[in-house]
Amino acid sequence: MNNILTIAKNFQIEYLKDTIIELENFQEIDNFQQIKFTITDILIYENLNYLTNNIPSTGKFIYFFNTNQSDLVFGHFLNYKNKENIKLTRKNNFDKSENLYVGSSNNLHKRFKEHCGYASKSTYAIKFKEWLTDDKIEIKFNYIKLNTENQLILQNIENGLWKTMKPIFGKYGSKY
């Protein structure tokens, strides 16, 4: 039985070595794209559709939300009374960061809409339209398509960004 564990361990070591090499050789092919919006832009679904026309659906993407008014955003989130038990993103201990959230997605268009608040109650997301009421706060949504099909590379880059950017919301670590 120990032999099979050794074989499994060695297989994983080789897999991780290959992943490290792929991560070291990874090169971005695009620049970050950015969409700016306020709560008013996403409250009406038709406005949201116009805003999201150019957000791609397929591919491997890294994205993040940020604002220069994060203290106001954080205050709105803390004051929200979640009476309907909606699954919202978790709050972190980085309340002085301008970065709100770091994530990755294989369907960026859908994930952006979920973060805006167009998702089922059971989907964890920021869901801005549920709790952000100040229409003067500008949020920036930044994204880049990655030139990889390797989900582990995507997750490692997201983890590196998360540790570097210290977002106010979201969780660190693998979904897979």
For each residue, the residues with C-beta under 8 A, 3 or more apart:
1: 4 5
2: 5 6
3: 6 7
4: 1 7 8
5: 1 2 8 9
6: 2 3 9 10
7: 3 4 10 11
8: 4 5 11 12
9: 5 6 12 13
10: 6 7 13 14
11: 7 8 14 15
12: 8 9 15 16
13: 9 10 16 17
14: 10 11 17 18
15: 11 12 18 19
16: 12 13 19 20
17: 13 14 20 21
18: 14 15 21 22
19: 15 16 22 23 150 152 153 156
20: 16 17 23 24
21: 17 18 24 25
22: 18 19 25 26 148 150 153
23: 19 20 26 153 156 157
24: 20 21
25: 21 22
26: 22 23 146 147 148 153 157
27: 147
28: 31 144 146 147
29: 145 147
30: 33 144 145
31: 28 144
32: 142 143 144
33: 30 54 142 143 144
34: 140 141 142 143
35: 51 52 55 140 141
36: 138 139 140 141
37: 41 42 51 138 139 141
38: 41 135 136 137 138 139
39: 42 43 128 129 132 133 134 135 137
40: 43 47 135
41: 37 38 47 48 51
42: 37 39 47 48 51 116 117 128 129
43: 39 40 47 129
44: 47 48
45: 48 49 118
46: 49 50
47: 40 41 42 43 44 50 51
48: 41 42 44 45 51 52 113 116 118
49: 45 46 52 53
50: 46 47 53
51: 35 37 41 42 47 48
52: 35 48 49 55 109 112 113
53: 49 50
54: 33
55: 35 52 108 109 112 143
56: 59 61 108 109 145
57: 107 108 109 110
58: 106 107
59: 56 106 108 145 146
60: 104 106 145 146 148 149 151 154
61: 56 104 105 106 108 143 144 145 146
62: 102 103 104 143 144 146 154 157 158 161
63: 102 103 104 105 108 111 112 141 142 143 144
64: 99 100 101 102 103 141 142 143 161 165 167
65: 99 100 101 115 126 139 140 141 142 167
66: 70 98 99 100 139 140 142
67: 70 73 98 100 137 138 139 140
68: 98 138
69: 72 73 137 138
70: 66 67 73 74 95 96 97 98 99 100 168
71: 74 75 95
72: 69 75 76 134 137
73: 67 69 70 76 77 100 132 137 139 168
74: 70 71 77 78 91 95 168
75: 71 72 78 79
76: 72 73 79 80 131 132 133 134
77: 73 74 80 88 91 131 132 169
78: 74 75 91
79: 75 76 131
80: 76 77 88 130 131
81:
82: 85 86 88 130
83:
84: 121
85: 82 121
86: 82 121 127 130
87: 121 122 123 124 125
88: 77 80 82 124 125 126 127 130 131
89: 101 124 125 126 127 169 170 171
90: 124 169 170 171
91: 74 77 78 168 169
92: 95 166 167 168 169 170
93:
94: 97 99 166 167 168
95: 70 71 74 92 168
96: 70
97: 70 94 100 165 166 167 168
98: 66 67 68 70
99: 64 65 66 70 94 102 165 166 167 168
100: 64 65 66 67 70 73 97 126 139 167 168 169
101: 64 65 89 115 126 167 168 169 170
102: 62 63 64 99 158 161 162 165 167 170
103: 62 63 64 111 158 170
104: 60 61 62 63 154 155 157 158
105: 61 63 108 110 111
106: 58 59 60 61
107: 57 58 110 111
108: 55 56 57 59 61 63 105 111 112 143
109: 52 55 56 57 112 113
110: 57 105 107 113 114
111: 63 103 105 107 108 114 115 125
112: 52 55 63 108 109 115 116 141
113: 48 52 109 110 116 118 119
114: 110 111 117 118 119 123 125 127
115: 65 101 111 112 119 125 126 127 128
116: 42 48 112 113 126 127 128 129
117: 42 114 125 127 128 129 130
118: 45 48 113 114 129
119: 113 114 115 123 125 127
120: 123
121: 84 85 86 87
122: 87
123: 87 114 119 120
124: 87 88 89 90
125: 87 88 89 111 114 115 117 119
126: 65 88 89 100 101 115 116 169
127: 86 88 89 114 115 116 117 119 130 131
128: 39 42 115 116 117 131 132 139
129: 39 42 43 116 117 118 132
130: 80 82 86 88 117 127
131: 76 77 79 80 88 127 128
132: 39 73 76 77 128 129 137
133: 39 76
134: 39 72 76 137
135: 38 39 40
136: 38
137: 38 39 67 69 72 73 132 134
138: 36 37 38 67 68 69
139: 36 37 38 65 66 67 73 100 128
140: 34 35 36 65 66 67
141: 34 35 36 37 63 64 65 112
142: 32 33 34 63 64 65 66
143: 32 33 34 55 61 62 63 64 108
144: 28 30 31 32 33 61 62 63
145: 29 30 56 59 60 61
146: 26 28 59 60 61 62 153 154 157
147: 26 27 28 29
148: 22 26 60 153 154
149: 60
150: 19 22 153 154
151: 60 154 155 176
152: 19 155 156 176
153: 19 22 23 26 146 148 150 156 157
154: 60 62 104 146 148 150 151 157 158
155: 104 151 152 158 159 174 175 176
156: 19 23 152 153 159 160
157: 23 26 62 104 146 153 154 160 161
158: 62 102 103 104 154 155 161 162
159: 155 156 162 163 172 173 174
160: 156 157 163 164
161: 62 64 102 157 158 164 165
162: 102 158 159 165 166 167 170 172
163: 159 160 166 172
164: 160 161
165: 64 97 99 102 161 162
166: 92 94 97 99 162 163
167: 64 65 92 94 97 99 100 101 102 162 170
168: 70 73 74 91 92 94 95 97 99 100 101
169: 77 89 90 91 92 100 101 126
170: 89 90 92 101 102 103 162 167
171: 89 90
172: 159 162 163
173: 159
174: 155 159
175: 155
176: 151 152 155
